[in-house]
Amino acid sequence: MKVTAIVPARDEEHNIADCLESLAWADERVVFLDSRTADRTAELAQEAGARIIQHTFENFAQFHNAALDRVEAEWVLFVDGDERCTPELAEEVRAVTVGDQDEVLWRVPRHNYIFGHLTLGGGWYPDYQPRLLLRGRARWERPVHEIAVPDGPEGKLKHPLIHYNYVDLPDFIARQQGYSDFAAQRLLREGVRPRFYTPYSQAIRHFWWRFVTLDGKRDGLHGLWLSALTAYYEAVTYHKLARLQRAQAEKKPPPG
């Protein structure tokens, strides 16, 4: 069966060539380009021999489902621009996409490099992601931190994607600001009502979860720093939720 590698991309000119090179083994490489892209991603992808499909971005699940609908291969491997597929993973993908396999979705582990450090504690490894899908048997759900939902069995691959995650602190801050916005809006829709102490209690809980429960301490000072950063943004999320609720309450007409 044929495998198409899809790279959902927006402003990935610094990553796209290396990413596509790591996917040279695939039967087809498609860069599914966010129409808001303003850099040379498309030009560099074309030079690398990839097919370019431009599409409007609404949310992450919609974007991934639209990509699935635009290709014809039986199997689709999703790889982000800041990820690299190793030869070992490529061989494993080939092995599970031939013959009579029951699985319709495969989760792929990742080696996350955060601030240049391979990060193995704190929940950052194995960090299984649903990436290899049998087309027509799985769809993406959830607007952010999207998940793939199969209509059949799923499995786990052994060899990891290499993920160059969070290049530096400004990159981390910029992305966490966006994630916390989405998370606060989701909590608002779910009816979560924080108390004045909730941001602080949630930050403590999150730090303990990352650093102790998920063994962030195995990464030493790097693990400590990263656990503290993610805990801080847990507090930011609940502060944003409180502001959203106040704004919502101010728009309500007075009773009676």
Secondary structure, 3 states (H helix, E strand, C coil): CCEEEEEEECCCCCCHHHHHHCCCCCCEEEEEEECCCCCCHHHHHHHCCCEEEEECCCCHHHHHHHHHHCCCCCEEEECCCCEECCHHHHHHHHHHCCCCCCCCEEEECEEEEECCEEECCCCCCCCCEEEEEECCCEEEECCCCCEEEECCCEEECCCCEEEEECCCHHHHHHHHHHHHHHHHHHHHHCCCCCCCCHHHHHHHHHHHHHHHHCCHHHHHHHHHHHHHHHHHHHHHHHHHHHHHHHHHHHHCCCCC
